[in-house]
Amino acid sequence: MTTQEIPVTAFSDQRPGTAGLRKKVALMQQPHYLANFVQSIFDCAPELRGNTLIIGGDGRYWNRDAITTCVQMAAANGISRVLIGQGGLLSTPAASNLIRQRGAAGGLVLTASHNPAGPDGDFGIKYNIAGGGQAPEALTERIFETSKALTRYRIDPDVQVDLDRVGTSQQGTLAIEVIDSVDDYAAQMATLFDFERIRAWLRQGHRVRFDALHAVTGPYARRILVEQLGAAESDIVNAEPLEDFGGGHPDPNLIYAADLVAAMNGPDAADLGAASDGDGDRNMILGPGVFVSPGDSLAMLADNLHLCPGYADGVVGIARSMPTCRAADHVARRRGIAIHETPTGWKFFCNLLDAGHITVCGEESFGTGSTHVREKDGLWAVLAWANILAASGRSLPEIATAHWQRCGRHYFQRHDYEGLPAETADGIVEDLRARLPTLVGQTLGGLGVTAADDFAYTDPIDGSRATGQGLRVVMGDAARIVLRKSGTGTDGATLRLYLEHWRQDALDLDPAAALAPLAAVADTLIDLRQRTGRAKPDVVT
């Protein structure tokens, strides 16, 4: 084994976003680009030396080559052991689970999540700390500053790994263990949910239809839903992970999972429909003829999670990201438990989870999770819903209708304006921010504005403060308009407009129709269509 120090001219554009560094594949493939960022992580995480590092990814194009580079650099930087998912595959929640279960000092997760893949698509990498959560902002900022000043990286090009063969090898001072990607995760799910009850429910003729979108969750769904629980293999679709995700967009929403939506609105709909994303941390939930919005899913799960054995003691608290609809707030008040509102980004939930302040948490971008890992977890949400349906004896539409009758319905949509020039997006945000102080007390569309601010958050555990987390125009409990710039894209800037209107009557409206008056208010207030030159949003979810 021969460690080499390779001189490098540092890169200035490696600031991690909401969940790591995401760039176009061609940019990531530049000589030394990935190595510069990985070395910056190793330089800022000395706790990795002499310890175990988890490595895996979502299987997108260039995943295998990038993993080889990471392993070679781990050998040269004093890591004593790496655990790698077979074939280079590890879902993001499975990686978080491995870090926690195997006592690893951290993990490298190679994913661009829900972004498209292939040679012309996106690639990403993020660092998860001991405990399984995403690196906190203070650490990612140190990594960024280091990446801008790096002069060399360390690598051992003699180290090789067969990603397809399960087993352990020793190369110099580095032990390399390739493990079955699903085993540890499946074992954990069996401790949380009543697999026997779900099996019995499926034997009774109930069905779960799951669309893996040709991404990483396919093998996990086959192992757990088909082999362990007895679901029909024909109901697990697009389950073969492909480097380009089959040319699709691996984002589980009403637009990109249109085939699943059509099936769940058809005459042969399953009892539970679900899809997950590129790296397996998101979920979309549907019942026969019913779409459950992410905020509603979070609320309904929190209200029924005690039916699952791993949560028999109940929910101690709930957290949601600020843009997520406020349905979970009603559940928290009714149950007398805490509700926390955090910025977008799963890392903001981790301190609350570690401190035992919450049991379940979620984001409007189809992410839900709990205390079991420190990432959102798509398949966990599917299994939780299956367990609740099996244990309650009710259908998903019955659970949803009962929730809305009890708590009212939060009609909710997100409008995405993608690929905007940065100056256009920034100008729209700055103009609305400047107007916020004048809005309180005004009546917009018949609704009185009770608050208008730029959301800031003080972490109740460590006192850290995050500012500039999204612009809010609040009309009491009745409605909200939220605008924020996304941190997950790689092509231009994305603006996200969130519309929420709470109704205690008219519980079965089409969400677009229910929100049309509020959308007109937002259009007048922000003038998105005129200023972006777009007749409509690129994506509505």
C-alpha positions in Angstrom: 0.0 0.0 0.0 1.3 3.4 -1.0 -0.1 6.6 0.3 0.3 9.6 -2.0 -0.2 13.3 -1.4 -1.7 14.9 -4.5 -1.3 18.7 -4.8 -4.5 20.4 -5.7 -5.7 23.9 -6.5 -8.7 24.4 -4.2 -12.2 24.8 -5.5 -14.4 27.8 -4.5 -17.8 26.3 -5.1 -18.1 23.4 -2.6 -20.4 24.9 0.0 -22.8 22.1 1.1 -26.5 22.7 0.6 -29.5 21.5 2.7 -28.1 17.9 2.6 -24.6 17.9 1.3 -22.8 18.8 -1.9 -24.8 18.4 -5.1 -23.5 19.2 -8.6 -23.9 18.1 -12.1 -22.1 14.8 -12.8 -19.7 16.5 -15.3 -18.6 19.0 -12.7 -18.1 16.3 -10.0 -16.0 14.3 -12.4 -13.5 17.1 -12.9 -10.0 15.9 -11.8 -9.6 16.2 -8.0 -13.0 17.8 -7.5 -14.5 14.9 -5.4 -11.2 14.3 -3.7 -10.9 17.9 -2.6 -14.3 17.8 -0.9 -13.7 14.4 0.7 -10.3 15.4 2.1 -11.9 18.5 3.5 -14.3 16.3 5.4 -11.5 14.1 6.7 -9.5 17.2 7.8 -12.5 18.5 9.7 -13.5 15.2 11.3 -10.4 13.8 13.1 -12.6 11.5 15.1 -12.7 9.2 12.0 -9.0 8.3 12.4 -8.7 4.8 13.8 -12.5 4.2 13.6 -15.2 2.9 11.4 -16.7 4.8 8.4 -19.9 3.8 6.6 -20.0 4.3 2.8 -22.8 3.8 0.4 -25.0 5.5 -2.1 -28.2 5.5 -4.1 -26.7 3.7 -7.1 -26.9 6.6 -9.5 -24.4 7.0 -12.4 -20.7 7.3 -11.2 -21.6 5.9 -7.7 -19.1 3.0 -7.9 -16.2 5.1 -9.1 -16.8 7.7 -6.4 -17.0 5.0 -3.7 -13.6 3.6 -4.8 -12.1 7.1 -4.5 -13.6 7.5 -1.0 -12.2 4.1 0.1 -8.8 4.9 -1.2 -8.8 8.2 0.6 -10.1 6.6 3.8 -7.1 4.2 3.7 -4.7 7.1 3.3 -6.3 9.2 6.1 -6.1 6.7 8.9 -9.6 5.2 9.0 -9.3 1.7 10.3 -12.5 0.1 8.9 -15.0 0.9 6.2 -18.4 -0.8 5.8 -19.9 -0.6 2.3 -23.3 -1.6 1.0 -23.1 -4.4 -1.5 -23.0 -3.0 -5.1 -22.3 0.4 -3.5 -26.0 0.6 -2.5 -27.2 2.0 0.8 -30.4 3.9 1.3 -29.9 7.1 3.3 -32.0 5.7 6.3 -30.1 2.4 6.1 -26.8 4.3 6.2 -28.0 6.2 9.3 -29.1 3.0 10.9 -25.7 1.3 10.2 -23.8 4.2 11.8 -25.9 3.9 14.9 -26.0 0.1 15.1 -22.3 -0.5 14.3 -21.0 2.3 16.4 -19.4 4.1 13.4 -17.7 7.4 13.8 -19.5 8.7 10.6 -20.6 8.0 7.1 -20.3 9.2 3.5 -23.6 9.0 1.7 -23.3 9.4 -2.1 -26.6 10.7 -3.2 -28.4 13.6 -4.9 -31.6 12.3 -3.4 -34.6 13.1 -5.6 -32.6 14.8 -8.4 -32.3 13.1 -11.8 -29.4 10.9 -12.6 -27.3 9.7 -15.5 -24.3 11.2 -17.3 -26.2 14.5 -17.7 -27.8 14.4 -14.3 -26.7 15.2 -10.8 -24.4 13.6 -8.2 -24.0 14.3 -4.5 -22.2 13.5 -1.4 -22.9 14.3 2.3 -21.2 13.5 5.6 -23.2 12.0 8.5 -21.8 12.2 11.9 -21.7 9.6 14.7 -25.3 9.1 15.7 -26.4 9.0 12.1 -27.5 12.5 11.5 -26.4 15.0 8.9 -23.4 17.2 9.7 -24.6 20.3 11.5 -24.3 23.7 9.9 -21.2 24.7 11.9 -19.4 21.6 10.7 -20.5 22.0 7.0 -19.3 25.6 7.2 -15.8 24.4 8.4 -15.7 21.9 5.6 -16.5 24.6 3.1 -13.9 26.9 4.4 -11.3 24.1 4.3 -12.3 23.1 0.8 -11.5 26.7 -0.4 -8.0 26.6 1.0 -7.0 22.9 0.5 -3.5 22.4 -1.1 -3.3 18.6 -1.1 -5.3 15.4 -0.6 -4.2 12.0 0.6 -5.0 8.8 -1.4 -3.8 5.2 -1.7 -4.5 4.2 -5.3 -3.4 0.6 -4.6 -6.5 -0.1 -2.5 -9.2 -1.9 -4.5 -12.6 -3.2 -3.5 -15.0 -5.7 -5.0 -18.3 -4.0 -4.3 -20.3 -7.0 -5.4 -18.8 -9.6 -3.1 -20.0 -9.7 0.5 -17.1 -10.3 2.9 -14.1 -8.7 4.6 -10.6 -8.0 3.3 -7.6 -6.3 4.8 -5.6 -3.9 2.7 -2.8 -2.4 4.6 -4.1 -0.9 7.8 -7.7 -0.7 6.4 -10.3 -3.4 6.9 -12.9 -3.3 4.1 -16.2 -5.1 4.8 -18.9 -5.3 2.1 -22.2 -6.1 3.7 -25.7 -7.0 2.5 -27.4 -3.6 2.1 -30.7 -4.7 3.5 -30.0 -7.0 6.4 -29.5 -4.5 9.2 -32.3 -2.2 8.1 -34.8 -5.1 7.7 -33.9 -6.4 11.2 -34.5 -3.0 12.7 -37.9 -2.6 11.0 -39.0 -6.0 12.5 -38.4 -4.5 16.0 -40.7 -1.5 15.3 -43.6 -3.0 13.5 -45.9 -6.0 14.0 -44.8 -8.1 11.0 -47.1 -11.0 11.8 -50.1 -8.7 11.9 -49.2 -7.1 8.6 -48.7 -10.6 7.1 -52.1 -11.7 8.3 -53.7 -8.5 6.9 -52.1 -9.2 3.5 -53.2 -12.8 3.6 -56.8 -11.6 4.0 -56.5 -10.1 0.5 -55.3 -6.6 1.3 -52.6 -5.1 -0.9 -49.7 -2.7 -0.8 -48.5 -1.2 -4.1 -45.0 0.3 -3.9 -43.2 2.2 -6.7 -39.4 2.3 -6.2 -38.9 4.5 -9.2 -35.9 2.4 -10.3 -34.0 3.8 -7.3 -32.4 2.4 -4.2 -35.5 1.2 -2.2 -36.3 -1.5 -4.7 -34.2 -4.2 -3.0 -35.4 -3.1 0.5 -39.1 -3.3 -0.6 -38.6 -6.7 -2.2 -36.9 -8.1 0.9 -39.4 -6.7 3.4 -42.7 -6.4 1.6 -42.5 -9.4 -0.6 -40.1 -11.9 1.1 -40.9 -11.2 4.7 -44.5 -9.9 4.7 -45.9 -11.7 1.7 -47.0 -8.9 -0.6 -47.5 -9.8 -4.2 -44.3 -9.3 -6.2 -46.3 -7.7 -9.0 -47.3 -4.9 -6.6 -43.6 -3.9 -6.2 -42.9 -2.0 -9.4 -39.8 -0.3 -10.9 -37.8 -2.2 -8.2 -34.6 -2.7 -10.1 -32.1 0.2 -9.3 -30.8 1.8 -12.4 -27.9 4.3 -12.8 -30.3 6.7 -14.5 -33.4 5.8 -12.5 -34.9 4.6 -15.8 -34.7 8.1 -17.2 -37.3 9.2 -14.7 -37.3 11.8 -12.0 -37.0 9.9 -8.7 -39.2 12.3 -6.7 -42.3 10.6 -5.1 -45.0 13.1 -5.8 -48.2 13.4 -7.9 -46.3 14.4 -11.0 -43.3 12.1 -11.1 -45.1 9.0 -9.7 -48.1 9.5 -12.1 -48.4 5.7 -12.9 -48.9 5.0 -9.2 -51.4 7.8 -8.8 -53.4 6.4 -11.8 -53.3 2.9 -10.3 -54.6 4.2 -6.9 -57.4 6.1 -8.6 -58.4 3.1 -10.8 -60.8 0.2 -10.2 -58.1 -2.2 -9.0 -56.5 0.2 -6.4 -54.5 -1.4 -3.6 -55.4 -0.7 0.0 -52.1 1.3 0.4 -50.1 2.9 -2.3 -46.6 4.4 -1.8 -43.5 5.6 -3.6 -40.0 6.5 -2.5 -37.2 8.6 -4.0 -33.7 8.2 -5.2 -32.0 7.5 -1.9 -35.0 6.1 0.0 -35.7 8.8 2.5 -38.9 10.2 1.1 -42.4 8.8 0.8 -45.7 9.5 -0.9 -48.8 7.9 0.6 -52.1 7.2 -1.1 -55.2 5.2 -0.5 -57.9 4.2 -2.9 -58.9 7.5 -4.5 -57.1 9.5 -1.7 -53.8 11.3 -1.7 -52.5 12.0 1.8 -50.4 15.2 1.8 -47.1 14.9 3.7 -48.3 17.2 6.5 -51.5 15.1 6.9 -49.5 11.9 6.8 -47.3 13.2 9.6 -50.3 14.1 11.7 -52.2 10.9 11.1 -49.1 8.8 11.8 -48.5 10.7 15.1 -52.1 10.1 16.1 -52.0 6.4 15.4 -48.3 5.4 16.0 -49.1 3.8 19.3 -50.7 0.9 17.3 -47.2 -0.1 16.3 -45.2 -2.2 18.9 -42.1 -0.1 18.7 -44.1 3.0 19.7 -46.6 1.4 22.2 -45.6 4.0 24.8 -47.0 6.7 22.6 -45.6 9.9 21.1 -43.8 12.3 23.4 -43.6 15.2 20.9 -43.9 16.1 17.2 -41.7 18.3 15.0 -42.4 19.7 11.6 -40.5 21.9 9.3 -41.9 25.4 9.0 -43.4 25.1 5.5 -45.2 21.9 6.4 -48.9 22.3 7.0 -50.0 22.7 10.6 -52.1 19.5 10.8 -49.8 17.9 13.3 -50.3 20.9 15.6 -53.9 19.9 16.2 -52.8 16.3 17.1 -50.2 17.7 19.5 -52.7 20.0 21.3 -55.3 17.3 21.5 -52.9 14.8 23.0 -51.2 17.4 25.3 -47.7 16.9 23.8 -45.1 19.3 22.4 -45.1 20.6 18.8 -41.8 22.0 17.4 -41.5 24.1 14.3 -38.0 24.0 12.7 -36.3 25.2 9.5 -36.3 22.9 6.5 -33.5 20.4 6.7 -33.5 17.1 8.7 -30.5 18.1 10.8 -32.7 20.5 12.7 -34.7 17.5 14.0 -31.7 15.7 15.3 -31.1 17.6 18.5 -34.8 17.2 19.4 -34.6 13.5 18.7 -31.3 13.0 20.7 -32.8 14.9 23.7 -35.9 12.8 23.7 -38.2 15.8 23.0 -39.9 14.2 20.0 -40.8 10.8 18.7 -41.9 11.6 15.1 -41.1 14.4 12.7 -41.7 15.4 9.1 -41.2 17.8 6.2 -43.6 18.9 3.5 -41.2 17.5 0.9 -42.5 14.0 1.5 -40.2 13.2 4.4 -41.2 11.5 7.6 -39.2 9.8 10.3 -38.8 8.9 14.0 -36.4 8.2 16.8 -35.1 5.0 15.1 -32.7 6.9 12.8 -31.5 10.4 12.3 -32.7 10.8 8.7 -36.1 10.7 7.1 -37.2 7.2 6.1 -39.5 6.4 3.2 -40.0 2.7 3.7 -40.5 3.2 7.5 -43.5 5.4 6.7 -44.9 2.8 4.4 -44.6 0.1 7.0 -46.0 2.3 9.7 -49.1 2.9 7.6 -49.4 -0.8 6.8 -49.2 -1.6 10.5 -51.8 1.0 11.4 -54.2 -0.2 8.7 -53.7 -3.8 9.9 -54.1 -3.1 13.6 -57.0 -0.6 13.4 -59.1 -2.6 10.9 -59.9 0.7 9.2 -59.2 1.7 5.6 -56.9 4.6 4.8 -59.8 6.7 3.5 -61.6 6.1 6.8 -58.6 7.1 8.8 -58.2 10.3 6.7 -61.8 11.3 6.9 -62.0 10.7 10.6 -58.9 12.9 11.1 -60.3 15.7 9.0 -63.7 15.6 10.8 -61.9 15.8 14.1 -59.3 18.4 13.3 -60.4 20.1 10.1 -58.5 19.8 6.8 -55.3 21.7 5.9 -55.5 22.1 2.2 -51.9 22.4 1.1 -49.8 22.7 -2.1 -46.2 23.5 -3.0 -45.6 25.4 -6.3 -42.0 25.0 -7.6 -40.5 27.5 -10.0 -37.3 25.7 -11.1 -34.2 26.7 -13.0 -34.5 30.5 -12.4 -31.6 32.9 -12.8 -30.2 33.4 -9.3 -30.6 37.2 -9.5 -34.3 36.8 -10.4 -35.0 34.4 -7.5 -33.0 36.6 -5.0 -34.8 39.7 -6.2 -38.3 38.2 -5.7 -37.3 37.1 -2.2 -35.7 40.4 -1.2 -38.7 42.5 -2.5 -41.2 40.4 -0.4 -38.9 40.5 2.6 -38.8 44.3 2.4 -42.6 44.4 2.3 -43.3 42.1 5.3 -43.5 44.9 8.0 -46.3 46.6 6.0 -48.5 43.5 5.7 -49.6 42.9 9.3 -53.1 44.3 9.8 -53.9 44.2 6.1 -56.8 42.1 4.7 -55.8 39.9 1.8 -58.5 38.0 0.0 -60.8 38.4 3.0 -58.2 37.1 5.4 -56.5 39.3 8.0 -52.7 39.2 8.2 -51.7 38.5 11.8 -48.0 38.0 11.2 -45.4 38.4 8.5 -41.8 37.6 9.1 -38.6 35.9 7.9 -38.6 32.7 9.9 -35.7 32.3 12.4 -35.1 29.4 14.8 -33.3 29.0 18.1 -32.5 25.4 18.9 -33.9 24.7 22.3 -31.1 22.1 23.0 -27.8 23.9 22.0 -29.0 27.5 21.6 -27.8 27.8 18.0 -29.7 30.1 15.8 -30.7 29.8 12.2 -32.0 32.9 10.4 -33.4 33.6 6.9 -35.3 30.3 6.8 -38.3 31.4 4.7 -40.8 34.3 4.4 -44.2 33.8 6.1 -47.4 35.7 5.6 -49.8 34.3 8.3 -53.5 34.8 8.5 -54.1 33.4 12.0 -55.0 29.7 12.1 -56.9 30.0 8.8 -54.1 30.3 6.2 -50.5 30.8 5.4 -48.4 31.8 2.4 -44.7 30.8 2.6 -41.9 31.6 0.1 -38.4 30.2 0.3 -35.5 29.5 -1.9 -34.6 25.7 -2.2 -31.2 24.4 -1.3 -31.3 21.1 -3.2 -31.1 22.0 -6.9 -28.1 22.1 -9.2 -29.5 24.0 -12.2 -30.2 27.6 -11.4 -32.4 28.6 -8.5 -35.7 27.1 -7.3 -38.3 29.2 -5.6 -41.0 27.3 -3.6 -44.3 28.8 -2.8 -46.4 27.1 -0.1 -50.1 27.6 0.2 -52.1 26.4 3.2 -55.8 26.9 4.0 -57.5 25.3 7.0 -61.1 24.4 6.6 -63.5 22.9 9.1 -66.2 22.4 6.5 -66.1 21.3 2.9 -63.6 18.5 3.7 -63.6 16.8 0.3 -62.7 19.6 -2.1 -60.1 19.3 -4.7 -56.9 20.9 -3.2 -56.3 23.1 -6.2 -59.9 24.4 -6.1 -59.8 24.9 -2.4 -56.5 26.8 -2.7 -57.3 28.9 -5.8 -58.4 32.0 -3.9 -55.2 31.9 -1.8 -53.1 31.3 -4.9 -54.6 34.4 -6.4 -53.7 36.4 -3.3 -50.1 35.1 -3.5 -49.9 36.0 -7.2 -50.9 39.5 -6.5 -48.6 39.8 -3.5 -45.5 38.3 -5.0 -46.1 38.5 -8.7 -44.3 35.2 -9.4 -45.7 34.6 -12.8 -44.9 38.0 -14.2 -41.4 38.2 -12.6 -40.4 34.7 -13.6 -41.9 34.7 -17.0 -43.7 31.5 -16.2 -47.4 31.0 -16.9 -47.6 28.4 -14.1 -45.3 26.6 -11.7 -43.0 23.9 -13.1 -44.2 21.4 -10.5 -47.2 21.5 -8.2 -47.3 18.9 -5.3 
